[in-house]
Amino acid sequence: MKRTFFFLVFSLFFQSSLSAKQIDKIALVVNDTSFTLSQLKRIQDSINVRRNVSPLVFDKTQFELSEIAEKLINRQIIRAKLTEIGYSIGDDYVEDQIKGNEKKLGVNRQALLQFLNQQGFNFDEYFETIREAIEYSIFIQRVISPIVSITDQEVKNSYFKQNSKNARMNFKYGLIDYAINKDMSAGQKFLAAIKDYKKSNIIAEDFKDYSATNLDALTEEDISAELNSVLKETDEGAITKPIMIGGKLHVFYVAKKDLVESSEYLKEKEKIRNQLFEKAVVQETKDWLVRERNKHFIKNNL
């Protein structure tokens, strides 16, 4: 009876131990740092509070375990890069940041601990999430931002797309006017012939009598309403649809299409630039992390 009881207790203990080992198996290794499955699940279960502490890192309300693993991989790659360029975020730096947050919010440490406890979050987790937020911010400032630039033309193009139906937008054009003494029935063939000519420098026999005129720095005041309408719907580097002007068939190659900087545009310019910059930073961060992965040992056991 005693042997049976001993065997039963041992069996239950063994199964419990085995179950714990399965839960705490090594789920991820990045360089010399390993993460258990229970650590990943803990992060997954506490996303809401982590998102409040570090919204740039935890930018969604829910993550799959595979996404948590990617976050941890990125964290270690970023941390290694910061160490390489001389930015190692030590405990004292993090503690100073936390004290600054407490002062800003008008709370003491005891109140902070009580709040974290109510959220099901402990101070060590909060401390490391603050460290991660600091590292990510410095990484964006020192590594990513210097390699991202937004040109004035990109800002103008974005403004144009957002306000394409705005009749108050004015453009300055650089055009090549291709004209021929034919009617609109030849329009599509003439357009195709000019497109081929732009590629091969050879004009179709039926259109060899065309003329080409450079028109620089034209404003909307210099052109007819009909041509203005055609040009507005044509991108820079493209050719307009055929149009009849003065009894001749014309197509226009739009060499330049610059938005005249109206007061409305100037009001929106920096806002648009910042929006484009933020999008570019997000994309460049993704691309940078992909490139850097090959420099690190990563083993994902999920």
C-alpha positions as CSV (number, residue, x, y, z in Angstrom):
1,M,0.0,0.0,0.0
2,K,2.8,2.4,1.0
3,R,4.7,1.5,-2.3
4,T,1.5,2.2,-4.3
5,F,1.0,5.6,-2.5
6,F,4.6,6.5,-3.1
7,F,4.4,5.6,-6.8
8,L,1.2,7.6,-7.2
9,V,2.8,10.7,-5.5
10,F,6.0,10.3,-7.5
11,S,3.9,9.9,-10.7
12,L,1.9,13.1,-10.0
13,F,5.1,15.0,-9.2
14,F,6.8,13.8,-12.3
15,Q,3.9,14.8,-14.5
16,S,3.6,18.2,-12.9
17,S,7.4,18.8,-13.3
18,L,7.2,17.7,-17.0
19,S,4.2,20.0,-17.6
20,A,6.1,22.9,-16.1
21,K,9.2,22.2,-18.3
22,Q,6.9,22.1,-21.4
23,I,5.4,25.4,-20.5
24,D,8.9,26.9,-19.8
25,K,10.6,25.5,-22.7
26,I,13.1,27.8,-24.5
27,A,11.0,29.5,-27.2
28,L,13.6,31.9,-28.6
29,V,17.3,32.6,-28.5
30,V,18.8,35.8,-29.8
31,N,22.6,35.9,-29.6
32,D,23.4,35.0,-25.9
33,T,19.9,35.7,-24.6
34,S,17.1,33.1,-24.3
35,F,13.4,33.6,-23.7
36,T,11.0,30.9,-22.4
37,L,7.5,30.3,-23.6
38,S,6.1,31.5,-20.4
39,Q,7.9,34.8,-20.8
40,L,6.4,35.3,-24.2
41,K,2.9,34.5,-22.9
42,R,3.4,36.9,-20.0
43,I,4.2,39.7,-22.4
44,Q,1.2,38.7,-24.5
45,D,-1.1,38.8,-21.4
46,S,0.1,42.2,-20.3
47,I,0.0,44.1,-23.7
48,N,-2.4,46.7,-22.5
49,V,-0.2,48.1,-19.8
50,R,2.9,47.7,-21.9
51,R,1.2,49.6,-24.6
52,N,0.5,52.5,-22.2
53,V,4.1,52.6,-21.2
54,S,5.7,52.1,-24.6
55,P,3.2,52.8,-27.4
56,L,5.8,53.0,-30.2
57,V,7.0,49.4,-29.5
58,F,3.6,47.9,-28.6
59,D,1.5,49.5,-31.3
60,K,-1.4,47.1,-31.3
61,T,-3.9,45.9,-28.7
62,Q,-3.3,42.2,-29.4
63,F,-0.2,40.2,-30.6
64,E,0.2,36.5,-31.5
65,L,3.1,34.7,-29.8
66,S,5.0,34.8,-33.1
67,E,4.7,38.6,-33.2
68,I,5.9,38.8,-29.6
69,A,8.9,36.8,-30.6
70,E,9.6,39.3,-33.4
71,K,9.4,42.1,-30.9
72,L,12.0,40.5,-28.7
73,I,14.3,39.8,-31.7
74,N,14.0,43.5,-32.7
75,R,14.7,44.6,-29.2
76,Q,17.9,42.6,-29.0
77,I,19.1,43.8,-32.4
78,I,18.4,47.4,-31.5
79,R,20.1,47.0,-28.1
80,A,23.2,45.6,-29.8
81,K,23.3,48.5,-32.2
82,L,23.0,51.1,-29.5
83,T,25.8,49.4,-27.5
84,E,27.9,49.5,-30.7
85,I,27.4,53.2,-31.1
86,G,27.9,54.0,-27.4
87,Y,24.4,54.2,-26.0
88,S,24.0,51.5,-23.3
89,I,20.9,52.3,-21.2
90,G,21.9,51.4,-17.6
91,D,19.7,51.0,-14.6
92,D,20.5,54.5,-13.3
93,Y,19.3,56.1,-16.5
94,V,16.0,54.1,-16.3
95,E,15.5,55.0,-12.7
96,D,16.0,58.7,-13.4
97,Q,13.4,58.5,-16.2
98,I,10.9,56.8,-13.8
99,K,11.5,59.5,-11.2
100,G,10.9,62.1,-13.8
101,N,7.6,60.5,-14.8
102,E,6.6,60.3,-11.1
103,K,7.3,64.0,-10.7
104,K,5.5,64.9,-13.8
105,L,2.4,62.9,-12.8
106,G,2.6,64.1,-9.1
107,V,2.8,60.6,-7.6
108,N,5.3,58.9,-5.3
109,R,6.8,55.4,-5.7
110,Q,4.2,53.8,-3.4
111,A,1.4,55.2,-5.5
112,L,3.1,53.9,-8.6
113,L,3.6,50.4,-7.2
114,Q,-0.1,50.4,-6.1
115,F,-1.2,51.4,-9.6
116,L,1.0,48.7,-11.3
117,N,-0.3,46.1,-8.9
118,Q,-3.9,47.0,-9.8
119,Q,-2.9,46.5,-13.5
120,G,-1.4,43.1,-12.8
121,F,2.1,44.4,-13.6
122,N,5.1,44.3,-11.3
123,F,7.8,47.0,-11.0
124,D,10.5,44.9,-12.6
125,E,8.4,44.5,-15.7
126,Y,7.6,48.2,-15.7
127,F,11.3,49.0,-15.3
128,E,12.3,46.9,-18.3
129,T,9.5,48.2,-20.4
130,I,10.7,51.8,-19.7
131,R,14.2,50.7,-20.7
132,E,12.9,49.3,-24.0
133,A,10.9,52.5,-24.7
134,I,14.0,54.6,-24.1
135,E,16.2,52.4,-26.3
136,Y,13.6,52.5,-29.1
137,S,13.4,56.3,-29.0
138,I,17.2,56.7,-29.1
139,F,17.4,54.2,-31.9
140,I,14.9,56.1,-34.0
141,Q,16.7,59.4,-33.3
142,R,20.3,58.2,-33.8
143,V,20.0,55.4,-36.3
144,I,16.9,55.8,-38.5
145,S,16.1,59.5,-38.6
146,P,19.4,60.5,-40.1
147,I,18.9,58.2,-43.2
148,V,15.3,59.4,-43.9
149,S,14.7,62.5,-45.9
150,I,11.6,64.0,-47.5
151,T,11.9,66.2,-50.6
152,D,9.8,69.3,-51.3
153,Q,8.6,67.5,-54.4
154,E,7.3,64.6,-52.3
155,V,5.5,67.1,-50.1
156,K,3.9,68.8,-53.1
157,N,2.9,65.4,-54.7
158,S,1.2,64.4,-51.4
159,Y,-0.6,67.7,-51.2
160,F,-1.7,67.4,-54.8
161,K,-3.1,63.9,-54.1
162,Q,-5.0,65.0,-51.0
163,N,-6.4,68.1,-52.8
164,S,-6.7,66.9,-56.4
165,K,-10.3,68.2,-56.6
166,N,-9.4,71.6,-55.2
167,A,-9.9,74.2,-57.9
168,R,-7.7,76.7,-56.1
169,M,-4.5,74.7,-56.6
170,N,-2.2,76.2,-59.2
171,F,0.7,74.7,-61.1
172,K,3.7,75.8,-63.1
173,Y,4.5,73.6,-66.1
174,G,7.3,72.7,-68.3
175,L,5.9,71.1,-71.5
176,I,6.8,69.8,-74.9
177,D,3.9,70.5,-77.3
178,Y,3.7,67.9,-80.1
179,A,1.2,69.1,-82.8
180,I,0.1,67.9,-86.2
181,N,-2.4,69.1,-88.8
182,K,-4.9,66.4,-88.2
183,D,-8.3,66.1,-86.6
184,M,-9.4,64.3,-83.4
185,S,-10.1,61.0,-85.3
186,A,-6.3,60.5,-85.4
187,G,-5.9,61.4,-81.7
188,Q,-5.2,58.0,-80.2
189,K,-2.8,56.9,-83.0
190,F,-0.9,60.2,-82.7
191,L,-0.6,59.7,-78.9
192,A,0.7,56.2,-79.5
193,A,3.2,57.5,-82.1
194,I,4.6,60.1,-79.7
195,K,4.9,57.6,-76.9
196,D,6.9,55.3,-79.2
197,Y,8.9,58.3,-80.4
198,K,9.9,59.2,-76.8
199,K,11.2,55.6,-76.4
200,S,12.9,55.0,-79.7
201,N,13.4,58.5,-81.3
202,I,11.6,57.1,-84.4
203,I,8.3,58.6,-85.5
204,A,5.6,56.7,-87.4
205,E,5.4,57.5,-91.1
206,D,1.8,58.9,-90.8
207,F,3.0,61.5,-88.3
208,K,6.4,62.6,-89.7
209,D,5.0,66.1,-90.3
210,Y,4.6,66.8,-86.6
211,S,6.1,69.8,-84.8
212,A,7.6,70.0,-81.3
213,T,7.7,73.2,-79.2
214,N,9.3,73.6,-75.8
215,L,7.1,75.6,-73.4
216,D,8.8,76.5,-70.2
217,A,7.5,78.0,-66.9
218,L,3.9,78.2,-68.0
219,T,1.4,79.1,-65.3
220,E,-2.3,78.4,-65.4
221,E,-2.9,82.0,-66.5
222,D,-0.9,81.3,-69.7
223,I,-3.1,78.4,-70.9
224,S,-6.7,77.8,-71.8
225,A,-9.2,76.3,-69.3
226,E,-9.5,73.2,-71.5
227,L,-5.7,72.6,-71.6
228,N,-5.5,73.3,-67.9
229,S,-8.0,70.6,-67.1
230,V,-6.1,68.1,-69.2
231,L,-2.8,69.0,-67.6
232,K,-4.1,68.8,-64.0
233,E,-5.0,65.1,-64.5
234,T,-1.6,64.3,-66.1
235,D,1.4,63.3,-63.9
236,E,4.8,64.7,-64.3
237,G,6.7,62.5,-66.9
238,A,3.5,61.5,-68.7
239,I,1.8,62.6,-71.9
240,T,-1.6,64.1,-72.0
241,K,-4.6,62.8,-73.9
242,P,-5.1,64.4,-77.3
243,I,-6.7,67.8,-77.5
244,M,-7.6,70.1,-80.4
245,I,-6.2,73.6,-80.2
246,G,-6.3,76.2,-83.1
247,G,-7.5,73.6,-85.6
248,K,-4.5,71.2,-84.9
249,L,-4.2,68.0,-82.9
250,H,-1.9,68.3,-79.9
251,V,-0.5,66.1,-77.1
252,F,1.8,67.5,-74.4
253,Y,4.7,65.8,-72.7
254,V,4.7,67.1,-69.0
255,A,8.4,67.5,-68.3
256,K,7.7,69.5,-65.1
257,K,4.6,70.0,-62.9
258,D,5.4,72.1,-59.9
259,L,2.8,73.2,-57.4
260,V,2.8,76.9,-56.9
261,E,3.2,77.5,-53.2
262,S,-0.1,79.1,-52.3
263,S,-0.9,80.3,-48.8
264,E,-3.1,77.1,-48.3
265,Y,-0.2,74.9,-49.3
266,L,2.3,76.8,-47.0
267,K,-0.1,76.2,-44.1
268,E,-0.1,72.4,-44.7
269,K,3.5,72.0,-45.9
270,E,5.2,71.1,-42.6
271,K,2.3,69.0,-41.4
272,I,2.4,66.9,-44.6
273,R,6.2,66.7,-44.4
274,N,5.9,65.3,-40.8
275,Q,3.3,62.8,-41.9
276,L,5.5,61.6,-44.7
277,F,8.5,61.5,-42.4
278,E,6.7,59.3,-39.9
279,K,5.6,56.9,-42.6
280,A,9.1,56.8,-44.0
281,V,10.6,56.1,-40.5
282,V,8.3,53.2,-40.0
283,Q,9.2,51.6,-43.3
284,E,13.0,52.3,-42.9
285,T,12.9,50.7,-39.5
286,K,11.3,47.6,-40.9
287,D,13.9,47.5,-43.7
288,W,16.8,48.1,-41.4
289,L,15.8,45.4,-39.0
290,V,15.5,42.9,-41.9
291,R,19.0,43.8,-43.1
292,E,20.5,43.5,-39.6
293,R,19.1,40.1,-38.8
294,N,21.8,38.3,-40.7
295,K,24.4,39.7,-38.3
296,H,22.8,38.0,-35.3
297,F,22.3,34.4,-34.1
298,I,18.5,33.8,-33.9
299,K,16.8,30.6,-33.1
300,N,13.0,30.6,-33.0
301,N,11.5,27.4,-31.5
302,L,7.8,28.5,-31.7
